Amino acid sequence: MLLDLKLLTLAADTAMASLDNPRHRAIAANYRLHAMLEVSGRWEEIFTPQMTVERPFYRIASGEGVMDLDGTEAVQSFYKGLHATDTTVMILEHEHLIIDDNGFASEALYHTFMTGAAAQARGHADADPAGTYVEQRWVCMIWPYDDKGRMIGERVYPAPTATLVECPRADFLSIADARRVFDPLIAQAQAQLAGG
């Protein structure tokens, strides 16, 4: 089941290699950096004035309904919750990314690494609390951006069902693993953002 963490940014990397429009490249670069920060547990750094507007708005659907998060405090509380449950490490496969002047749309198969306890909290009643798992779920997203290439927010629409696969501990990816892979790439991307 061993998965490569760098699959997370494959669609954005591919887009950046082929896009000529500077605004579209800036959106792809922002998305790529955002994803690496989130998966590495460094979500606080997403909220710099260069990356995110002053009042972001997220709409996230789930089996329990639709949750609207209006403003930085509400959005940051959401990230704190993900970090507290150790469910930030994910890999995207088969991502299809469409970028235009207003932002991007994405569809991908998400592989989210989680403990058995976190899996139970997400509704997987048969998960062993001491086990390690990967939840596989298709997700569609729309992220609007402003004319400075900053994220305005997220609209996230996951498929209503997911598959939970037991993950051998040797293949389980943690925040520490994500940081080993992404910290050097984050430093490069942040330097480019500061210079750009």
N, C-alpha and C positions, 0 to 999 in steps of 0.2 A: 504494500500500500504506500510505500515511500513516495512522497510528492515533493516537487521542487518549489521552494518558496518564491522563486523568481517568476513563476507563472502568474503571480499576483499582478505584475505590471506589464505582462507581455503585450496586451492589446494597446496600452498607452505607449509603450516603447515602439511598437510597430507603427502606430499612428504618427508619432513624432519623427520617425525616420522618413515618412512619405509626405507629410503635410508641408505645404509652402506658405499658407496663410498664417501670418504671425499671431493673430488672435486665436486661431484654432490650436496652434502649437502651444500657446500660453495656457489654454484650457487643459490640454492633454498633460502638460507638465505639472499643472496644479493638481489634477486628479492623481497623477502618479505619486507625487510627494505626499498628498493627503493619505493615500492608501498605505504607503510605507510607514508613515507616522502612526496611523491607527493600529495597524497590525503589530507594530513594535511597542505598543503601549505608551507611545509618546504623543497622545492625543492633544495635550495642552498646546503643543506647538502648531496645531492646525489653525489656532485662533489668532494668528498674527494679522496685522492690518494689510500685509501683502497677499495673504492667502484667502481670507474670509471677510465678508462684509460685517459691518458693525452689529447688525441685527439679523442673524441667520434664521431661517425657518425650515424645519424638517417636517415631513409627513411620512410616517412609517406605518405600513399595514401589517397586521398579524392575524392569527386566528382569533384573537380577542377583540379585534376591531381596528380602528385607525387612530393613531396617536399623533397629535399635532404638537410640535415643540417650537415655541415662538420666543426667540431671543437667545442670547449667548448662555445665560444661566441655565435655561431649560435644556439646551442642546448639550452643554457640558455635563449636566446631571446624567444624561443618557450615556455618554461616554464613560463616566465614572462607574455606572452600573455594569457596562461591558467589561471594564477593567477589573472590577471587584469579583466578577464571576469567571475570570480568565477565559473569556470567549472572544478575544480580539484577534486571535491568530486564525487566518483564513487564507485559502488559495483559491483563485478563480481559474476555471477551465472553460474553454470554448467561448471566451468573451467576444461578443460582437459590439463594437463601439461606433457610434455615429456622432460626429462633432459638427456643430455649426456655430454661427455668431452668438447664439443665445445660451450655449452650454453643450451638454452631451446626453445621449441616451445609451444605455448599456443593458445587455442581457448576458448572463453568465451562470454557469454551474458553480455554486459556492461550496467549498469544502471547509467547514468550520471545526476546528479542533476544540474538544471540550472534555472535561472530566465526566465520570458517570453521574456525579451529583448535579453538575450543570445540565447534563442531558435530561435527568429526571425533572429538573425545574422547568425545562422547555417542553415537557409533556411526554418524554420518552420513558414511560413508567417501567419498562422492562430493563432499563440500563442498570448495570451493577454500579453502585455508588463508588466503589474502589477502582472501577475500570477506566479506560481511556478510549475515546471515540472520535469519529469524524461524522458530523452531520452534513449530508449532501442535499442541497436544495437549489432549484433554479430561482433566480432573482432578476427582476427588471428594475432599472433605476432611471430617473431623470434628474439631472443636476443643472439648475440654471446658474448662469454666471453674469457678472456685470461687465461694463465696457472696459474695465481695468484688468479683466481676467481673474477676478476674485469670485469664489464660490458664494452664491446667494443662499443656497440650501440644498437639501436632498429630498427627493420623493422616492421611496423605496417600497417595492411591491413584490414580496416573496411569494413563491408558489405555496398553496395551502398545505401541501404535504411534503414531507422530507423523509429521507432514508438515513437511518443511523447505522454506521458500520463500526464494529469494534476495531480499534487501532492498536497494534502491538506497541508496547512502551518504547521500544527501540526506534519506531517510526513516528512517534508522537512529537509534534512540533510545539515548542513553548515560546513565550515572549522572549526569553533569552536567546533561543535559536533565531528568531526573527531579527533581533538586534544585531547578532553576529553578521547576518547576511546584509541587513539594510542600513545599519549605521553609517558605513562609508558612502553608500549611495545617497543617503539623506544629506550628509554633509556636502556632497557635490551639488545636489539639487538646491539646497538652501543657499549655497554660495552663488549659484547661477541666478537664483531669484533675487538675491540682494544686489547683484551686479546688473541685472536686467531692468 
